[in-house]
Amino acid sequence: MTDLKERHFSIDPGKGMKMDGCPCSIYEDGRDVKGYIIPPKGYIFKGFRFDPNASNQVYDGKLIAIYEKEPFNQKVMANLWKFILAFAIIVVVALIVILTAGVFKDPNPKPNHSAKETQVDNPVIAIDSTDIETEDVDTSSAEQTIETEPEVTKTQEKTAQSVANDPNVQFKQAFWTLIHQRTTMMDPYDALFKEYKNKVEGEEYDYLRFTILKDYSTFREWIHKLKTLPESQLQNINTIAALYDALK
């Protein structure tokens, strides 16, 4: 009977990176550790090149990751969510501005009739000086209201813009966009984490870091549970507590 000794190969990510906890491979083609390789930006992982590395006494050789340029269409699709998010933010800000302008607009503006128009409509009736003075006061009040409106609108616009530029708000919107779209690739989650690392905090950030990106095996188990949720239920989940309950 032939005694087959298990072989072990060290992993070299080359120009890319490997996830924390990446083990050595027991296969010469590295099939059991492919999920631990993170390719550099603009490239896709293609496999491993075997290096016998005869001088190493611990491993039976080394597997060096190889990459190739990411096709343009795949690159566009990978960044599509960023364009969607930016467009959504612009639409929200525009709606806030429109609604704010509508709330503070006078629904029944008073017509400003001049003395000349009064004389034409009523040629026989003499114009009392008291009426003219009262009409001037009303016009002044209307002008004051018109001058106040832009100031209030500008304040509302600044508030909306401040909220839209808040990194925590942007991060949460991007996070739930990935969840609601059932994004099954690990790269977008990893890219989101790196983009907002040390910039934001909260439940969504902790969940992304310690649950979704804990390691590749945990990610595969988590995404499997996410894909089993009905579409209507998934779209109504907007808190980490609700997500935890749904994936139990």
KOLKOLLO-269854 format. One record per residue (C-alpha): x, y negated, z negated; residue in one letter. Coordinates in steps of 0.001 Angstrom, whole numbers. Example, Ala and Ser with C-alpha at 12.3 -4.5 7.8 and 13.67 -1.06 7.14 Angstrom:
# KOLKOLLO-269854
12300, 4500, -7800, a
13670, 1060, -7140, s
//
This chain:
# KOLKOLLO-269854
0, 0, 0, m
1417, -3413, 966, t
1868, -5918, -1894, d
769, -9378, -604, l
2230, -12261, -2595, k
148, -15425, -2798, e
1932, -18363, -1176, r
1880, -21989, -2273, h
2487, -25069, -135, f
3024, -28638, -1354, s
964, -31453, 205, i
2478, -34555, 1817, d
-195, -37132, 2867, p
2176, -38803, 5335, g
959, -42303, 6196, k
-2237, -41745, 4234, g
-3006, -40941, 596, m
-4189, -37937, -1346, k
-6796, -38039, -4087, m
-5881, -37594, -7731, d
-5948, -33944, -8720, g
-5039, -32685, -5248, c
-3745, -29111, -5728, p
-1215, -27247, -3648, c
-2575, -25138, -802, s
-2473, -21365, -548, i
-2994, -21475, 3220, y
-442, -22449, 5814, e
-3048, -24602, 7629, d
-4134, -26358, 4406, g
-7812, -25578, 4925, r
-8512, -25611, 1167, d
-7222, -29178, 542, v
-8463, -31105, 3576, k
-11051, -32894, 1460, g
-8348, -34464, -712, y
-6680, -36390, 2119, i
-7517, -40093, 2588, i
-6372, -41323, 6027, p
-4996, -44867, 6488, p
-7365, -47529, 7763, k
-8115, -47145, 11460, g
-7066, -43474, 11594, y
-8768, -40085, 11203, i
-7293, -36986, 9636, f
-6501, -34217, 12177, k
-4829, -31495, 10104, g
-1441, -30487, 8757, f
1994, -29851, 10233, r
3806, -27002, 8502, f
7356, -27685, 7307, d
9116, -24538, 5981, p
11212, -26678, 3620, n
13553, -23756, 2884, a
15539, -25718, 277, s
12544, -25961, -2094, n
12566, -23123, -4637, q
9077, -23869, -6045, v
6923, -23882, -2908, y
6908, -21766, 204, d
6897, -24851, 2367, g
5311, -28260, 2817, k
2158, -29337, 4685, l
2419, -32835, 6166, i
-849, -34579, 7076, a
-1185, -35818, 10642, i
-3569, -38492, 11939, y
-4756, -40091, 15132, e
-6247, -43477, 15957, k
-9947, -43682, 15124, e
-12135, -43922, 18278, p
-13674, -47361, 18713, f
-17277, -46141, 18506, n
-16630, -44318, 15238, q
-14928, -47398, 13830, k
-17953, -49522, 14707, v
-20332, -47028, 13097, m
-18196, -46833, 9948, a
-18416, -50627, 9521, n
-22023, -50958, 10659, l
-23306, -51155, 7081, w
-21177, -54264, 6491, k
-22840, -56078, 9401, f
-26274, -54946, 8199, i
-25526, -56194, 4688, l
-24302, -59581, 5935, a
-27383, -59956, 8140, f
-29673, -59022, 5231, a
-28044, -61646, 2990, i
-28490, -64333, 5666, i
-32164, -63400, 6093, v
-32785, -63484, 2331, v
-31139, -66904, 1962, v
-33120, -68251, 4924, a
-36407, -66967, 3449, l
-35608, -68527, 66, i
-34914, -71895, 1719, v
-38121, -71738, 3797, i
-40281, -70713, 835, l
-38708, -73375, -1381, t
-39368, -76077, 1203, a
-42975, -74868, 1520, g
-43589, -74962, -2250, v
-42430, -78546, -2670, f
-44048, -79916, 471, k
-47097, -82155, -111, d
-50075, -80139, 1300, p
-52257, -83283, 1699, n
-50056, -86224, 2718, p
-51823, -89570, 2532, k
-52142, -91391, 5875, p
-50312, -94696, 5941, n
-52645, -97067, 7783, h
-51303, -100471, 8684, s
-53309, -103650, 8374, a
-53452, -103883, 12163, k
-55120, -100447, 12478, e
-57656, -101447, 9795, t
-58568, -104536, 11730, q
-59111, -102585, 14954, v
-61295, -99904, 13299, d
-63295, -102484, 11350, n
-63325, -105735, 13365, p
-66229, -107341, 11405, v
-65028, -106486, 7862, i
-62520, -108901, 6321, a
-59474, -107368, 4623, i
-59218, -108140, 924, d
-55722, -108960, -342, s
-56273, -106687, -3362, t
-56819, -103687, -1064, d
-53586, -104413, 758, i
-51602, -104539, -2483, e
-53107, -101227, -3666, t
-52281, -99622, -335, e
-48637, -100763, -634, d
-48337, -99119, -4036, v
-49608, -95789, -2665, d
-47112, -95961, 199, t
-44261, -96551, -2197, s
-45300, -93525, -4251, s
-45422, -91360, -1130, a
-41976, -92559, -74, e
-40606, -91727, -3534, q
-42048, -88188, -3243, t
-40447, -87743, 183, i
-37076, -88910, -1159, e
-37310, -86469, -4109, t
-38101, -83427, -1940, e
-34648, -83069, -312, p
-32927, -83258, -3724, e
-35044, -80417, -5131, v
-34570, -78383, -1943, t
-30789, -78839, -2079, k
-30751, -77637, -5686, t
-32691, -74514, -4726, q
-30377, -73889, -1771, e
-27293, -74170, -3986, k
-28819, -71719, -6489, t
-29649, -69209, -3744, a
-26190, -69577, -2211, q
-24568, -69056, -5618, s
-26513, -65819, -6127, v
-25666, -64591, -2617, a
-21930, -65237, -3189, n
-21838, -63399, -6545, d
-19533, -60326, -6108, p
-21712, -58299, -8493, n
-24816, -58979, -6384, v
-22966, -58156, -3157, q
-21529, -54961, -4634, f
-24912, -53720, -5904, k
-26570, -54412, -2541, q
-23813, -52527, -693, a
-23921, -49642, -3202, f
-27683, -49089, -2901, w
-27497, -49452, 869, t
-25134, -46436, 978, l
-27432, -44486, -1373, i
-30638, -45261, 548, h
-28949, -44401, 3876, q
-27814, -41009, 2471, r
-24224, -41705, 3494, t
-22598, -38263, 3437, t
-18977, -39249, 4112, m
-16701, -40050, 1179, m
-14750, -42790, 2988, d
-17437, -45539, 2801, p
-17784, -45015, -958, y
-14006, -45105, -1374, d
-13776, -48268, 762, a
-16487, -49964, -1312, l
-14645, -49074, -4536, f
-11334, -50461, -3250, k
-12953, -53661, -1943, e
-14483, -54558, -5317, y
-11895, -52976, -7646, k
-11282, -55207, -10706, n
-13792, -57734, -9310, k
-17103, -56374, -10605, v
-18493, -54373, -13503, e
-21730, -52644, -14460, g
-23531, -49314, -14210, e
-23290, -49028, -10426, e
-19513, -49617, -10466, y
-18946, -47060, -13271, d
-21167, -44500, -11531, y
-19266, -44929, -8257, l
-15884, -44604, -9963, r
-16483, -41795, -12463, f
-19184, -39720, -10755, t
-19205, -40137, -6965, i
-15420, -40518, -6584, l
-14367, -38297, -9478, k
-12991, -35630, -7126, d
-13943, -34023, -3828, y
-15734, -30979, -5277, s
-17878, -33227, -7492, t
-18680, -35425, -4502, f
-19810, -32440, -2402, r
-22098, -31234, -5191, e
-23499, -34741, -5700, w
-24181, -35396, -1998, i
-25924, -32015, -1720, h
-28360, -33060, -4454, k
-28866, -36464, -2839, l
-29796, -34898, 516, k
-32518, -32797, -1135, t
-34442, -35849, -2362, l
-37543, -36804, -319, p
-37098, -39996, 1686, e
-39978, -41801, -57, s
-38558, -41016, -3494, q
-35016, -42027, -2540, l
-36057, -45427, -1200, q
-37781, -46248, -4512, n
-34658, -45544, -6606, i
-32905, -48785, -7505, n
-31365, -48101, -10928, t
-28677, -45703, -12128, i
-31037, -44289, -14762, a
-33598, -43418, -12076, a
-30850, -41895, -9911, l
-29655, -39724, -12809, y
-33196, -38461, -13449, d
-33809, -37692, -9772, a
-30574, -35697, -9372, l
-30988, -33535, -12482, k
//
